[in-house]
Amino acid sequence: MTTRRAILTTAGAVLAASAAAGAPAITGKAWDTVVVGAGVFGAWTAEALRRAGQRVLLVDAWGPAHAQASSGGESRMTRSDYGADEIYSRMAHASLGEWQTLSTVAGLPIFLGCGVLFLFQRDEAYARDSIAVHRRLGLPLERLDPGQLKARWPQMAFDDIAFGLHEADFGALMARRAVQTLVDRFVRAGGSYAQAAIQPPAEGAHLDTLVTATGERIAAGRFVFAAGPWLPKLFPALLGTRIFPTRQEIFFFRPPAGDARFGPARLPGWADWNAGDLVYGFPDLEARGFKLAQDKHGAAIDPDAGDRIASAEGLAFARDYMARRFPALAGAPLSEARVCQYENSANGDFLIDRHPLWRNVVLVGGGSGHGFKHGPEVGRLAAALALGDGAPEPRFSLASKGTIQARAVH
Ligand SMILES: Cc1cc2nc3c(=O)[nH]c(=O)nc-3n(C[C@H](O)[C@H](O)[C@H](O)COP(=O)(O)OP(=O)(O)OC[C@H]3O[C@@H](n4cnc5c(N)ncnc54)[C@H](O)[C@@H]3O)c2cc1C
């Protein structure tokens, strides 16, 4: 009870501080670095810079992991299955320790180790490559045939499934709580957070000052822009054709009364490869409901103006899939539907690179529907780039970001 009160007070303190923040709090100070955007990428970058001894100001127009940010909402999957994309398997593993540490200091869990089950209808290169990468890295990954799947999770139907890959060490991250807890820890440890909307920086030879929507000027030595799906609005010429926000729908259903088979103690997070158009979901976490969503990219969306009402077609797909894979949930009542957005790069690789004209500016984004789990590593890499002279990881460079959508990372 004490811990629960503590976390509520804590989250409230951050939000109250942001509401109270005005010109005197953010202007006229000698910030080493200003980070724009308190989603999962910006929050971890700010924390990494703070740990490196920087005086950091983190700002967000609405608040850490707010309802329309890509980092908002309830849950995100963390997994190291990435086919041949070993870089993301490594990053997921490296990030998991940070998430577990954050989870232990939060009043309520941030990481739930319910495991993750990937399902395949046939032999797929993605599965073969995942197995090879896990072997190479010495990471655990279980291959289960339909009989073993049925024995372990009898509440699921595996009629069309050839095999599954199970990662027992991974599971779910409680998204909004994770980011808000992180920002709170950052502030308690000496970082600064304020609510402010930053205007697109004016073109020029240098960037040394940001201007807020209400006219305050914030000077700093370095800047990190981690504005998620808003990056194209801040840098239209540079990123307007390189980051593609898409509309994604998520559904929560209520399991039968008194039925514990769909809770995290009995059911893992799961993803159905489904020929590359992934369908995925979570058990009923914290009684929010059984979650089901399509990972396939939806239509283009403007994060400010896009409508947030889920479609009848999306709901019908979710119901149909759920009835096939989880027969006892056929007809379960809908508890909640949400519309979020992915902020995709052309192929799904992240963007972590310096601005081409301003050496003191780092751009971070392109989470592409799979970025949340990597927050700690993305923050570490972005902070290193902001502080050092090193080159970016080639796959995360601006130069590698195409202008035609051709998804390659899942
Ligand atoms: C439905 C859905 C499901 C997902 N599932 C998974 C999953 O299972 N596993 C996984 O690992 N990842 C998943 N992801 C992806 C992951 O959540 C995102 O890649 C990640 O949250 C992106 O974080 P971000 O910090 O880049 O962006 P955001 O969270 O959007 O943060 C950007 C912030 O910048 C702020 N901002 C923008 N412009 C300005 C400005 N001018 N001034 C001040 N502030 C500004 C915004 O207010 C916002 O808070 C999912 C995403 C969605 C939407």
The ligand as a Gaussian input file, in Angstrom:
#p B3LYP/6-31G(d) Opt

LIG

0 1
 C        0.249000       0.272000     -31.096000
 C        1.718000       0.142000     -30.916000
 C        2.254000      -1.065000     -30.531000
 C        3.618000      -1.197000     -30.384000
 N        4.114000      -2.372000     -29.945000
 C        5.424000      -2.472000     -29.653000
 C        5.912000      -3.640000     -29.032000
 O        5.149000      -4.570000     -28.742000
 N        7.234000      -3.698000     -28.726000
 C        8.091000      -2.674000     -29.019000
 O        9.267000      -2.795000     -28.708000
 N        7.641000      -1.534000     -29.600000
 C        6.341000      -1.410000     -29.917000
 N        5.850000      -0.273000     -30.476000
 C        6.791000       0.776000     -30.927000
 C        7.223000       1.708000     -29.838000
 O        6.193000       1.936000     -28.921000
 C        7.704000       3.017000     -30.487000
 O        8.704000       2.720000     -31.446000
 C        8.281000       3.965000     -29.464000
 O        7.376000       4.173000     -28.404000
 C        8.621000       5.299000     -30.107000
 O        9.022000       6.193000     -29.094000
 P        9.483000       7.657000     -29.404000
 O       10.075000       8.165000     -28.141000
 O       10.320000       7.703000     -30.633000
 O        8.140000       8.451000     -29.805000
 P        6.962000       9.037000     -28.876000
 O        6.613000       8.124000     -27.797000
 O        5.859000       9.456000     -29.799000
 O        7.599000      10.312000     -28.215000
 C        7.808000      11.507000     -28.934000
 C        7.456000      12.654000     -28.011000
 O        7.880000      13.865000     -28.611000
 C        6.979000      14.856000     -28.205000
 N        7.060000      15.964000     -29.148000
 C        6.836000      15.925000     -30.458000
 N        7.006000      17.133000     -31.013000
 C        7.344000      17.956000     -30.007000
 C        7.645000      19.352000     -29.940000
 N        7.613000      20.119000     -31.043000
 N        7.934000      19.901000     -28.744000
 C        7.952000      19.140000     -27.618000
 N        7.668000      17.812000     -27.636000
 C        7.378000      17.228000     -28.818000
 C        5.625000      14.174000     -28.250000
 O        4.682000      14.840000     -27.443000
 C        5.962000      12.773000     -27.748000
 O        5.697000      12.628000     -26.382000
 C        4.487000      -0.097000     -30.648000
 C        3.945000       1.126000     -31.024000
 C        2.576000       1.249000     -31.145000
 C        2.019000       2.589000     -31.532000

